[in-house]
Amino acid sequence: MECGLHLFMEVMNGKWKISLIWCIHLGYKRPNELQKKMPKASRRVLDTQLKQLTDHGILSKFTYDGLPLKVEYELTPLGKTLIPVIASTAKWGEDNRLQLEELIIV
């Protein structure tokens, strides 16, 4: 049996996953919108991490008929439970910004 922290890390392991979840929470649902919000990430990596988040039940993927093909992502109920965790983590970063910026070369 895996401990809760290990399970969390297994789901969240990936440089862009937290950002993807947060952007989808903010209303960016299409892959090209997400790519614009994260220009340093390759489309291939984002697609891989979106698939992993979908496979782990964090996101739902909707594909609409028509040309061009339209794809959108939404948070599942399980995915929505991550929003307070991410918000708390972001607050910690803001609360400690000055000290962290001295220690980390961004």
C-alpha positions in Angstrom: 0.0 0.0 0.0 1.4 3.4 -1.0 1.4 6.3 1.4 -0.7 9.3 0.6 2.3 11.5 -0.2 3.7 9.0 -2.6 0.4 8.7 -4.4 0.2 12.5 -4.6 3.7 12.7 -6.0 3.0 9.9 -8.5 0.0 11.9 -9.9 1.7 15.3 -9.8 5.1 14.2 -11.1 5.8 16.4 -14.1 7.1 19.9 -14.5 3.9 21.4 -16.0 1.1 19.4 -14.3 0.4 21.9 -11.5 0.4 24.8 -14.0 -1.9 22.8 -16.3 -4.4 22.2 -13.5 -4.3 25.8 -12.4 -4.8 27.2 -15.9 -7.7 24.8 -16.5 -9.2 26.0 -13.2 -8.9 29.6 -14.4 -10.8 28.7 -17.6 -8.1 27.9 -20.2 -9.5 24.6 -21.6 -8.0 24.2 -25.1 -4.5 22.8 -25.8 -3.5 25.9 -27.8 -4.6 28.2 -24.9 -2.6 26.2 -22.5 0.4 26.3 -24.8 0.2 30.1 -24.9 0.1 30.2 -21.1 3.2 28.0 -20.9 5.4 28.9 -23.9 8.5 27.3 -22.4 6.8 23.9 -22.5 6.8 21.9 -25.7 3.4 20.9 -27.1 4.5 17.3 -27.0 5.3 17.5 -23.2 2.0 19.3 -22.5 0.1 16.7 -24.5 1.8 13.9 -22.6 1.1 15.5 -19.2 -2.5 16.2 -20.1 -3.0 12.6 -21.0 -1.4 11.5 -17.7 -3.7 13.8 -15.7 -6.6 12.4 -17.7 -5.5 8.8 -17.0 -5.2 9.6 -13.3 -8.8 11.0 -13.2 -7.7 14.6 -12.6 -9.0 15.9 -16.0 -11.7 15.0 -18.4 -11.1 15.3 -22.1 -13.9 16.3 -24.5 -13.4 16.0 -28.2 -16.0 17.8 -30.5 -16.8 16.8 -34.0 -16.0 19.2 -36.8 -13.0 20.5 -38.7 -10.7 21.5 -37.2 -11.1 19.0 -34.4 -11.8 20.8 -31.1 -10.5 19.4 -27.8 -11.2 20.8 -24.3 -10.2 19.8 -20.8 -12.0 20.2 -17.6 -11.2 19.3 -14.0 -13.0 16.3 -12.6 -14.4 16.4 -9.1 -11.2 14.7 -8.0 -9.2 17.3 -9.9 -11.1 20.2 -8.2 -9.9 18.9 -4.8 -6.4 19.9 -5.8 -7.2 23.6 -6.2 -7.0 24.4 -2.4 -3.7 22.5 -2.3 -2.2 24.4 -5.2 -3.6 27.7 -3.8 -2.0 27.0 -0.4 1.3 26.1 -2.1 1.2 29.3 -4.1 0.6 31.4 -1.0 3.6 29.8 0.7 5.7 30.8 -2.3 4.4 34.4 -2.1 4.8 34.6 1.7 8.4 33.5 1.3 9.2 35.2 -2.0 12.0 37.5 -0.8 13.9 34.8 1.0 13.5 32.2 -1.7 14.5 34.6 -4.5 17.8 35.2 -2.8 18.4 31.4 -2.6 17.1 30.3 -6.0 18.3 31.5 -9.3 15.2 31.8 -11.4 
